[in-house]
Amino acid sequence: MTTANDARATAVAGRYEPVIGIEVHVELQTASKIFCGCSTRFGAEPNTQVCPICLGHPGVLPVLNQRVVEYALRAALALDCRITPESQFARKNYFYPDLPKGYQITQFERSLAYDGRLDIQADLGPRTVQIARINIEEEAAKSLHVESAGGPDGADGADGSAGYSLIDFNRGGVALIEIVSGPDMRSPEEARAYLNKLRNVILYTGISDCKMQEGSFRFDANVSIRPVGAETLGTLVELKNLNSFRHMVRALEYEIQRQAEVLDRGERVARETRTWDEARSRTASMRSKEQSDDYRYFPEPDLVLLRVDQAWLDRIRAEMPELPEARRERLTASLGLSEYLAGVIVADLAMAGFFEQTLRDLTAETIPAPAAAVADPAALQQAAQAVANWVTGDLARLANGAGVGFDELPVGPGHLADLLRLVAAGTISGKMAKDLLEESWRTGQLPSAIATAKGLSQVSDEAQLTAIVAEVLAGNPEAVAGYRAGKDKVLGFLVGQVMKATRGRANPALANELVVSALREPES
């Protein structure tokens, strides 16, 4: 059934084209802050990881953390950016309780990196999104807004309003990179695809944990609309406080429709910053959108120019870990996985690590080695296919059901390798393997230990199964006669009876073969 919202979206799609750009803030996983030695550990007691520098005391001077620059360069290289040989820090001036200096140290006219790219695939087909620039900057402190009839002492705020705010300065001064895209996305789904892929690339570089629930991967969206076929951009609206990909998609869908209705009334879209109200499923105005002049940028006088020479850049490039696209190509070329399976595995860094370690445990082969260097490439590919099927199938199902990632599973790669060795040896059937995996998940025991304790082993002895088949056929003369009269479906029933007689332990392939062989024997 078509809803009113569907009808509105269809009308917008036919007349207007959305133009979307995204600004992403990534907290870097450094042990200390960007300009001082304070710890960046998440979850510490409020205001315990602070010093005069990150608290903005008079007379203090910042000292740039070298690791921050190296991590930012990793991101720039991963996104195919051009590096600025001499970049510059700037002061972004604004007054807010979570910014004790009254300004933020960031980059403005001379960013560390620019003109990168990220290729995505979404509802409108393949698209290249430009990475306009990557800036290094410091994080602001964290504000906690408390809804209350009064402040900590029961009194209203100074302006008479109810509620109060608290500030935790532990986060102030944590290193950030700001990744700004070009206005290149044309649908909310393209925006989702961009963020998914960008987050995955950043995770692969190892520079951030990208935990959205902890604020280390945050994003704002800029959206405007224009008549289909027009070249001039519409009025930009910034969407803030988008704390999940789902919220971002819903906010963009709503905002695109809202702007279309404004234009259809003959009115002008206001340049403003809006927030997403999830409870009401709508965006709401926060303030007019600031221009860069409003921040009174000027070069940071306490920091010299940041020079990145070729030798330093070459060292960073040599230390780069394998990125998603390179890993996907390796999994398809060397291990023979399909594009689909390789894509599913590579899209989850923890899953990819689990897959590769399981394959190492199972084969003792070095996975990155070219196929020609492997003693038995066909055997390696067969093992890779089996591991991939289990990782993306039953194991992913258990993980999704428990709401955990592949870095939090109660079973490790060794458990899955142990299970697959039992299957490969014919010790257990595929059905038994699924049951063993679930019990291993619940108990943490190795599948082989569970199988031994319960006496679970697949019956693959031909003589033993032949005798059982004979008993089953003798006990089901009507089914035997039906098969010999051309009712092929009866075969499944007879094999099932063999499985029942062995309590599911018969080797299914061998049982099927023996039943067919016995049925084809001439009647005595």
C-alpha positions, 0 to 999 in steps of 0.5 A: 500500500502506498503511504502519504510519505511515499507519495510525497517522496515520489513527487520530490524525486520527479521534480527536485534533485537533492544535493548532499555533502557530509562532514565526519569527525573521527576521534583518533586512537592516540594514547594522549591528547593532541596538544598535551600529555593527558590521557584519552581513555574513554569512561574515566571519572569526569574532569580527571584527565585534564591539565592547564593546557587542555583547560585553556589556562592563561600562558600555556602553549600547545605542543603538537602530538606527532602520532596525530599527524601520522594517523591523519596522513594514514587516513589521507592516503587511504582516501587517495588524497593529495597532501599539502607540503606545508599546512597551517593551524588556525583559530576558530573563534566561538564562545561556548561552555565546552570550549574553555579557550574561547576558540578551537585549534583547527585548520582552515585555508591550508588543510593537511590533505585535499582532493581525495575520493571514495567510490560507492555503490548505492541505489543510484548506481556507482558514484565517486564522492570527492573528499574535499579536505581533511583537517586536523583539530582538537575535540571540544569538551562534552556537555551533559544537559539535564532536564530538571526543575532546578540546578544541582542545588534545586535552583533554576538557571541564571536565566530562569529556565529549568534544567542545567548543564554539566561539562566534562573536560576529559574529552577536550583536546582529544585529537580529531580529523574532520573529513569533508566530502564534496556535495556529490551524493544525490540520495539518502541511501548514497549518504548511508553507503558513503558513511558505511564505506568511509567508516570501514576504511578508517577502521582498516587504517587502525587510527580510530575505533569508530565507535559511534556510541562513544562519539568517536565517529560523528557526522553532520549532513548538508543538504539542499535541493534544486530542480531536476536538470539545474546546475546551480545549488540550492540553499544549504541546510545543515543537519546536526546531532545525527547519531546513527546511520538510520537517523541520518537517512530518516532526517535527510528524507524528511528534510528533502521533502520539507524543502520541496514543500517550502519551494512549492509554496513559493517561499525561500529555504532558510540557510540554517542548522537543524536537528533531528527529533527522533521522537517526532520524526522531524527536523527542527530549527536550531539556529541560523547557519554560520558563515566562515566569517562568523568564526573570525578564523586567523592563523594559530600564532602558537604553532608553526607550519606543519611540514610533511616531507617526502621521506616522512610520507613514504614511511607512512605509506610503507606502514599502511595496513591492507585496505578493504579493496585490496583485501577483497581482491585478494580473497577473490583472486587467491582464495576463490571466494565470490565477489558477494562473499568477499564483500560481506566479509571485508565489510566487517573488519572483525569478521574479516579477521575472524575469517582469516585466523580460522583459515590459518588455524584450519590450514596452517597456510599463510593467507596472503601468499599467492596461490602458486606458493601454496602446496595445494591451492585447490585445497586452500580454496575449498577450505576458504569456501567452507570457512566463509560459508560458516562465518557469514552464515551460522556464526553471523546468525548467532552473533546477530541474535545475540547483538554482538560483533565478531570481536565479542563472540564467545567462541574464537577462530579455534572453535570454528577450525576445530568444528570444520576439521570434524566435518572434513574428517567425516566424524560429524554431519553438517546437521551435527556440526550446526548443533555442536556450534550452538552448544559451543557458543553456549558453553565455550567448549571446543566442538571436539570436546563436546562431541567426545563427551556426548559420543557424537560421531558420524557413522561412516562404516559401510558394513554397519550402515549396509545392515541398517539399510537392509533392516529399514527396507525390510520394515518398509515394503510399501515404500520400497515397492513404491520406489521401484514403481517409479515414485522417486520421492520415496527415496527421501523417506527411506534415507530419513528412516536410516538417519532416524535409526542411527539417531542422525549419526549416519553419514548422509551421503553414504546412507543415500548411496547405500539405499539407492544401491539396495533398491536397485538390486533385483528382487529375490 
